[in-house]
Amino acid sequence: QEVTVNLSGNAGWRMLAPPVIDMPISVVSGATTITGFDETREFKNFYTGYNGSTFTPPPDLTGELTNGRGFIIYPTELPVTFQTTGYEPIWDVSVSLHSDGLGLNLLGNPFASSFDVTKMAVSGGSLKSSVGQIWKPDTLSEGGGSFVLTTDPAVDGIIAPWQGFFIENDNATGITLPLPGKSSASRDVIQKTSSQPVRGLIALTFSGNDEKRGITTSDRAAIIYFHENATDDWDLWDASKFYPLSSPFAVLSFSGEREGETVHKAQESRPYHLTDPVEIPVNITVKNMNGEFTLSWERWINIPDEWNVYLIDTEQNNVLDMRNRERYSFMYNGDKSSKEGGPGIQSDLIMQSTSPARFKIVIDPDNLTSLYDNYTEIPLQFALYQNYPNPFNSGTKIRYDVADHTFLTIAVYDVLGRRVNEPVSGFHNPGTYEVYWDASALASGLYIYRMNVENAVFIKRMVLVQ
């Protein structure tokens, strides 16, 4: 049969797989220019495997791609169409696995129709994680993208035809992608079985916006996954956090342990039935970009109503109820690296950062509010409060609430409408603020102070008595 895939959008890496048996590499090289396979070019834009420490290119461009394995390509031009004619497997597809280095194996959907990864079976050992990770290019910025977990509600375990994915191996020697894992022509989604034991999840997104450089990023590989088979240590439904394939980037990870060592996770596996509060450290890693960053958590599935879920910003000393809000924004300056980005690929994929976690997510089944006594609750809305003292002599304090990261001003006017001072002007992270206003050089009388923020204006009056 003839099978095609159309690649469009922004430039960037694509993670793909041959949908037929023995697909020639010429299907790829005939549609887009392959670079780096001669002595005059440094940048390779085509790889057919991962050996545990780096991506591996084919020895030349004359061979065939292996059914059941993936490849990655950075197309030189978009849009581009890959078209092949061949036989789709009509049997189970088995491929060998390696345990070298990080244990990462680049696999792929071997069929010309969708495939349910929860139907895969390993042999000769076990995996470190049964969660697949797919690279999705960014729709907003050139060269960017995000890994997406196969447990993500938008994926739901279903891998599209032509799609490659990573699996993290422990000591298994082989894996089988069985024919019954194919979806039928009459349905798009396969009925799930007990092999995917989800009871509930919270899926987070970490977005960044560097306005000066015109860079936007979005990391979707961050899920807290609740199920009956979770253990206190690492289990098959935990997943390591990967660095994006290229820089700049901004990613979120959960801190945990595996065999006594600190690891960064893309998926945090937790028991569904909680009796005690759970505290999950949350790291952010930002490279070669500065600006406004946003944590959001719109995707909740089967989270019990009695659970209280809080986000704590340990740097700002703030806490917010995640049920009452869907996002949290703040300013951040990322780390600089010698590599400023571009098409070159990140090879050392699993995060090894040891930086302390800035955030914590606390899941409290018993509403133990004493856990958060040392933190200030983030306001749900913007507010300007009456100054204190009022009336006042020479100076007074003005308190105001900031519900989201934004630019705001507070200006003071006399009764004739003339601006006499502007004690506040600048960007603010969420929180409650207080500013002291020195009016010792002004005459006694009535003054008006006004806060301008986003599309809202707040006004209060105060009286100066010298």
C-alpha angles and dihedrals in degrees: 000000000000115000126184138182125194119212117198141147126063126354114269147106120311123201109212144160136205111259094201137049117277097357109190118241085230087077086069100034092047092057102041135017114266112213135191099043095110134057095257097065129063101186117079115198099185130064130168103193150004120236098197097273108037143010113267125216124212115263089246141343098259101081137081133262119245117245109238094029128093136227135196128222136183101207114219091214135024139245098040133163125213112202127181138171120210149102121303111218114265092191139054112291116223125187132179122249130213128211097202122136110330091002093236116153122192106221133167145201102271095198136079089234134053119293133207108227092197087072093064118115127203128211137198095025139343143290125246089224133011090203114105121214123213126193112228119188119234117258092204109042130041114248096008133109146138139246111243123203122233087232090061110119089236090058101031092187095303118127116199122228113274089025124134125198142179126245121191110225130201108183107322116132099203146011131206126213100199126214092236087064090073117103116238122244091248097060138041101203127047120226107256122241133202089276088085102052100187117154098165142343146189113212116199132197125203113201131184134195121192100183095182093059097031093240125146125178136182127191114195099169098101119103134158102210122198122197144141096256098057119126133201090249129046114310135179092273094059114093132199120242115247128207112239115261093250142019146281097057145151119204139175125216140174119235116229144137136263119184090342096309127110112249136178116236135203089193124035112203115210137169115264095221107065124188100168133038115276121214117198118188112222122203129196121203119191125180128190098347138089132189141068120353129188134201112202134177109183093143112082122157125188097338108162114250092229093061115100110210120194136181115212122197103202093189095055092032090232134139129195135185105243091205091062096047136036101204146022123206130195142158119257139173112216129215120270120231131187089246110074096189133254129137096320112113132241105235104177093070110173114080115246099174117143098193115133118260113260095196138042129198111208120195109195119185093181102044095240096179091180087077089074102040091113093056134074115236112241111240119250092217142015116271140172117207133207112272120250128252100026122203090033141182118228097329144028141177124246118198125195140172125230114198097185140012106283148129115265141167135204114200131181123220134187122231090271091060096252116143108236101173145357108209094174129043126145149061117313134195116221115286146082117295137189127197129189114224118204111209098165092120095053132086124252116270148086118319132185123215121198131193118205115195129161104312097338136089125200122193133190135169129226136180125226116203113184 
